Amino acid sequence: MSTDMLSKMSSLKTFLPFLSICFQVGTAAPFLPVSDPGNEGGWELIEGVSDEFNGDTLDTSKWHNLGSNGDYLGEWKGRAPSQYSADNVSVSGGKLIIASRWDPDFAFSETRGSNGLSYGKPAPVTTAAIISKTKFHYGYMEMRCRAADGPVSSSFWTTGKGGEIDVFEHFGNNPDNPSSAYRYHTSFHDWRKGSTSFGQRIWTSDHTLNYRVADDFHVYGLEWDPDFLRIYADGKLIYGVTRQELGDQWVAVNEQKIWIDSETFDWEIAPAKLKASDFGEKSKFVIDYCRVWKRSKPSSGLKPRKNLLANSSFEDGLEGWNGEGTSSKNAHSGQSAAALETSGKVQQTVNVKPNTTYVLSAWAMSPDTNEKNLWFKSYLNVASYGGPKVGTQFFMPGYHRKSLQFTTGPESRTATIFITNQPQGKRSIFDTFELFEATK
């Protein structure tokens, strides 16, 4: 080999590490929302409330671990009978792990929880919570995670003066209600002093996923803008609502801090039904990352999407629909709605694309429900789309919105949308159906 060639190879060997470093720095894509990989929003990561959970311990420069050294920072200790334990927080393999345990040796507080129940009784369950040390004001929140596969919540939420945003409150396993494991629940809570709804959940988006939240990792996102909210699952838009639509229900106007936690939900499962075998390796909430961005480019707001259903608000009676329905003047919007006065269903078959995800929603009410001992249900469903029937239920006496998602089969060209009050057959009124193709 010539001296000239050796010289060139030596120079190249020296240059390659520098070239590699430059390539990594210069071309490595920044973390971007799964919903906006092209960065049309000009997203800038807010480091103080974002974490990749690398390393082997929680980054205490960013997070409070509630209960550390017995300190709950003046915040609550968890939803009784469960109580937060700092020992249930760990970081391993690039993941944050929040464990829920049957923990009879834990020194539970002798005070009662905000729900009036005792900590540790009748179920000695410990959970955990971390809270960001810094706050942010508007932005896009995203988490990739797998919910705990047990009778506890796995939640991503924020609180600030006057209001709370629940990005999601997943409930991984309720043996009495298997549908809980498919629910993507987003809400506002009212913490405005003097408000007549203080402490209450004041607005809710109740969406049914087509997968169990505890089966695998998925990405959940929420854009909190001064004028609207957008909710995403795996980068797909599932719902958007404006501040103008919510009016006085829009309570999230001040800076927020991030919460990541697990709790027992006494309205999902009675504490007396909890048992030691419910807790173990599966009852762990595993988080890959928590990321929050601020927008640097103007937003186009909520763009209108094409509703695939004909006569979706029943302004033309039951035209385009089949079944036992009748017209009703008790409308959610417009002048008309539809009703089932006796046992039956109302349905419409619509054209769809194969291998495509859709979001279906409706507003409905069960006027004979008294919220005490009489609960009457109706069900919104999709069938004949290349997959198993997917449904969600309505049971409140006033209008409330529910949504669900489904993905068509490889050969599917149509889907059947229907609402039914069977098997109870009690009066149901419904309005404002929407069927959209899920997009980024």
NORSULFEN-V949323 format. One record per run of one state. SS is the DSSP state (A for helix, B for strand, O for the rest). FROM is the first residue (numbers start at 0). TO is the last residue. Records with the same first field share a line. If there is no record, write none. Layout:
# NORSULFEN-V949323
SS = FROM-TO + FROM-TO
This chain:
# NORSULFEN-V949323
O = 0-1 + 27-32 + 36-41 + 45-45 + 49-49 + 51-61 + 65-66 + 70-81 + 84-84 + 92-93 + 99-99 + 102-110 + 112-116 + 118-123 + 127-127 + 136-137 + 146-151 + 160-160 + 171-176 + 191-199 + 208-216 + 224-226 + 233-234 + 249-254 + 261-269 + 273-274 + 278-282 + 295-320 + 323-324 + 328-335 + 340-343 + 351-355 + 365-376 + 383-388 + 394-398 + 407-412 + 420-426 + 437-439
A = 2-26 + 33-35 + 46-48 + 67-69 + 85-87 + 177-181 + 242-248 + 270-272 + 275-277
B = 42-44 + 50-50 + 62-64 + 82-83 + 88-91 + 94-98 + 100-101 + 111-111 + 117-117 + 124-126 + 128-135 + 138-145 + 152-159 + 161-170 + 182-190 + 200-207 + 217-223 + 227-232 + 235-241 + 255-260 + 283-294 + 321-322 + 325-327 + 336-339 + 344-350 + 356-364 + 377-382 + 389-393 + 399-406 + 413-419 + 427-436
